[in-house]
Amino acid sequence: MAALISIAVFLVVASAIGLFGYRRYVLAGRVYENLETPAVYEDPEAPAEAGDYNNITRAAEFVASKVPPSAETASALQLKLLAAGYRQPNAVAVLYGLKLMLMGGTTLMMLLFEINSPSAVLLRIFGIAIGVLAGFKLPDYVLAKRINRRKKQLRKALPDALDLIVVCAEAGLTIDRCFKNVAQQLGIVHPELCEEFRLFTAEVNAGLRRKDALENLANRTQETEIRKFVAVLTQADRFGTSMADALRTHADYLRIRRRQEAEEKASKVGVKLIFPIFFFIMPCMFLVTVGPAALAIMRQLGGLFGAGK
């Protein structure tokens, strides 16, 4: 039994380390491989080729059309979807329909499970309520993870984009042309931020005021550093100060902030290692060091007791 537990723990830990290494190093290394190939931009509005995905989308839209969300709920979901990078016209309907479908599925599963359960009635009702809540909140959890990941990518890409914007601004280009050049040059390395810059350029070309387009950029991303960046651009444009100097100062601030965050994470490593050491490394050390001695003592005691009989 102990051998099976050890093998299972080893497999789980090895799988976790392998998955972390794959996502951290292998996927990151492919970015540099793509730099040697020409950029291929795909239309995000293009329909998916998978038939199952289209069927699920149509089913979710149908459910949302029968049970539509309120205006406040639809507005909140739309803001979250924009922050996650989903701008399709039917995104709100699909998300709300998926929430209802998952809620119905988890509720049915809990009902089937609790029918034959010998527990009390209150526990059954509590289990069904947990199923309803879990099914309805699961898409929100997945969407929140997507939003956090996208915000992290935007925050990571902003200092590099600012350096290029400073170079373009010192060359005499306007902020619109600066954003367009950044979107062209960094489209492969930082696609999320470049996509937002393309939307900003499209809004300005469509006749929207630069201030309103910058506010839309901040509202779409919902990232604090983007809001600060927009505030710097707005103030420089309003007071007529040098935009290149303001952006260079802000880029230095962002790099200092990134270095401080890295130092903070490094200082927390010692505390975070306590739990893996206590639960994984210490038991192995005890098995290796104390295990043979304990087996020898048990063998000797067993021999003594057997001789006494």
Contacts in CASP RR format, 6 or more apart in sequence:
PFRMAT RR
TARGET T0000
AUTHOR 0000-0000-0000
METHOD contacts of the structure
MODEL  1
MAALISIAVFLVVASAIGLFGYRRYVLAGRVYENLETPAVYEDPEAPAEA
GDYNNITRAAEFVASKVPPSAETASALQLKLLAAGYRQPNAVAVLYGLKL
MLMGGTTLMMLLFEINSPSAVLLRIFGIAIGVLAGFKLPDYVLAKRINRR
KKQLRKALPDALDLIVVCAEAGLTIDRCFKNVAQQLGIVHPELCEEFRLF
TAEVNAGLRRKDALENLANRTQETEIRKFVAVLTQADRFGTSMADALRTH
ADYLRIRRRQEAEEKASKVGVKLIFPIFFFIMPCMFLVTVGPAALAIMRQ
LGGLFGAGK
6 287 0 8 1.000
9 280 0 8 1.000
13 280 0 8 1.000
31 188 0 8 1.000
31 189 0 8 1.000
34 188 0 8 1.000
35 188 0 8 1.000
35 189 0 8 1.000
39 187 0 8 1.000
39 188 0 8 1.000
44 87 0 8 1.000
44 195 0 8 1.000
45 88 0 8 1.000
47 54 0 8 1.000
48 54 0 8 1.000
56 98 0 8 1.000
57 90 0 8 1.000
57 94 0 8 1.000
59 101 0 8 1.000
60 93 0 8 1.000
60 94 0 8 1.000
60 95 0 8 1.000
60 96 0 8 1.000
60 97 0 8 1.000
60 98 0 8 1.000
60 101 0 8 1.000
61 90 0 8 1.000
61 93 0 8 1.000
61 94 0 8 1.000
61 97 0 8 1.000
63 97 0 8 1.000
63 100 0 8 1.000
63 101 0 8 1.000
64 92 0 8 1.000
64 93 0 8 1.000
64 94 0 8 1.000
64 96 0 8 1.000
64 97 0 8 1.000
64 100 0 8 1.000
65 93 0 8 1.000
67 97 0 8 1.000
67 100 0 8 1.000
68 74 0 8 1.000
68 96 0 8 1.000
69 77 0 8 1.000
69 92 0 8 1.000
69 96 0 8 1.000
73 96 0 8 1.000
74 92 0 8 1.000
74 96 0 8 1.000
77 92 0 8 1.000
77 95 0 8 1.000
77 96 0 8 1.000
78 91 0 8 1.000
78 92 0 8 1.000
79 219 0 8 1.000
79 222 0 8 1.000
80 140 0 8 1.000
80 143 0 8 1.000
80 144 0 8 1.000
80 147 0 8 1.000
81 87 0 8 1.000
81 91 0 8 1.000
81 92 0 8 1.000
81 95 0 8 1.000
81 143 0 8 1.000
82 219 0 8 1.000
82 220 0 8 1.000
82 222 0 8 1.000
83 147 0 8 1.000
83 150 0 8 1.000
83 151 0 8 1.000
83 220 0 8 1.000
83 221 0 8 1.000
83 222 0 8 1.000
84 143 0 8 1.000
84 146 0 8 1.000
84 147 0 8 1.000
84 150 0 8 1.000
85 146 0 8 1.000
85 150 0 8 1.000
85 192 0 8 1.000
85 195 0 8 1.000
88 94 0 8 1.000
95 139 0 8 1.000
95 143 0 8 1.000
98 139 0 8 1.000
99 135 0 8 1.000
99 136 0 8 1.000
99 138 0 8 1.000
99 139 0 8 1.000
99 140 0 8 1.000
100 136 0 8 1.000
102 135 0 8 1.000
102 136 0 8 1.000
102 138 0 8 1.000
102 139 0 8 1.000
103 131 0 8 1.000
103 132 0 8 1.000
103 135 0 8 1.000
103 136 0 8 1.000
104 132 0 8 1.000
104 135 0 8 1.000
105 135 0 8 1.000
106 131 0 8 1.000
106 132 0 8 1.000
106 134 0 8 1.000
106 135 0 8 1.000
106 138 0 8 1.000
107 128 0 8 1.000
107 131 0 8 1.000
107 132 0 8 1.000
107 135 0 8 1.000
109 131 0 8 1.000
110 127 0 8 1.000
110 128 0 8 1.000
110 130 0 8 1.000
110 131 0 8 1.000
110 132 0 8 1.000
111 128 0 8 1.000
114 124 0 8 1.000
114 127 0 8 1.000
114 128 0 8 1.000
117 123 0 8 1.000
117 124 0 8 1.000
147 222 0 8 1.000
150 192 0 8 1.000
151 221 0 8 1.000
151 222 0 8 1.000
151 223 0 8 1.000
153 190 0 8 1.000
153 192 0 8 1.000
153 193 0 8 1.000
154 192 0 8 1.000
154 193 0 8 1.000
154 196 0 8 1.000
154 221 0 8 1.000
154 223 0 8 1.000
154 225 0 8 1.000
154 226 0 8 1.000
155 223 0 8 1.000
155 225 0 8 1.000
156 190 0 8 1.000
156 258 0 8 1.000
157 186 0 8 1.000
157 189 0 8 1.000
157 190 0 8 1.000
157 192 0 8 1.000
157 193 0 8 1.000
158 193 0 8 1.000
158 225 0 8 1.000
158 226 0 8 1.000
158 229 0 8 1.000
158 254 0 8 1.000
159 251 0 8 1.000
159 254 0 8 1.000
159 255 0 8 1.000
159 258 0 8 1.000
160 186 0 8 1.000
160 189 0 8 1.000
160 190 0 8 1.000
161 182 0 8 1.000
161 186 0 8 1.000
161 190 0 8 1.000
161 193 0 8 1.000
161 197 0 8 1.000
162 229 0 8 1.000
162 247 0 8 1.000
162 248 0 8 1.000
162 250 0 8 1.000
162 251 0 8 1.000
162 254 0 8 1.000
163 251 0 8 1.000
164 178 0 8 1.000
164 181 0 8 1.000
164 182 0 8 1.000
164 185 0 8 1.000
164 186 0 8 1.000
165 175 0 8 1.000
165 178 0 8 1.000
165 179 0 8 1.000
165 182 0 8 1.000
165 247 0 8 1.000
166 244 0 8 1.000
166 247 0 8 1.000
166 248 0 8 1.000
166 251 0 8 1.000
168 177 0 8 1.000
168 178 0 8 1.000
168 181 0 8 1.000
168 182 0 8 1.000
169 175 0 8 1.000
169 178 0 8 1.000
169 243 0 8 1.000
169 244 0 8 1.000
169 247 0 8 1.000
170 244 0 8 1.000
173 181 0 8 1.000
175 210 0 8 1.000
175 233 0 8 1.000
175 237 0 8 1.000
175 243 0 8 1.000
176 200 0 8 1.000
176 201 0 8 1.000
176 204 0 8 1.000
176 205 0 8 1.000
176 210 0 8 1.000
179 197 0 8 1.000
179 198 0 8 1.000
179 200 0 8 1.000
179 201 0 8 1.000
180 197 0 8 1.000
180 198 0 8 1.000
180 201 0 8 1.000
182 193 0 8 1.000
182 194 0 8 1.000
182 197 0 8 1.000
183 194 0 8 1.000
183 195 0 8 1.000
183 197 0 8 1.000
183 198 0 8 1.000
183 201 0 8 1.000
184 194 0 8 1.000
186 193 0 8 1.000
186 194 0 8 1.000
187 194 0 8 1.000
196 217 0 8 1.000
196 220 0 8 1.000
196 221 0 8 1.000
196 226 0 8 1.000
199 216 0 8 1.000
199 217 0 8 1.000
199 220 0 8 1.000
200 213 0 8 1.000
200 214 0 8 1.000
200 216 0 8 1.000
200 217 0 8 1.000
203 212 0 8 1.000
203 213 0 8 1.000
203 216 0 8 1.000
204 210 0 8 1.000
204 213 0 8 1.000
208 216 0 8 1.000
210 237 0 8 1.000
211 234 0 8 1.000
211 237 0 8 1.000
214 230 0 8 1.000
214 233 0 8 1.000
214 234 0 8 1.000
215 230 0 8 1.000
217 226 0 8 1.000
217 230 0 8 1.000
218 226 0 8 1.000
218 227 0 8 1.000
218 230 0 8 1.000
225 254 0 8 1.000
228 250 0 8 1.000
229 250 0 8 1.000
232 246 0 8 1.000
232 247 0 8 1.000
232 250 0 8 1.000
233 243 0 8 1.000
233 246 0 8 1.000
233 247 0 8 1.000
235 241 0 8 1.000
235 246 0 8 1.000
236 242 0 8 1.000
236 243 0 8 1.000
236 246 0 8 1.000
236 247 0 8 1.000
237 243 0 8 1.000
END
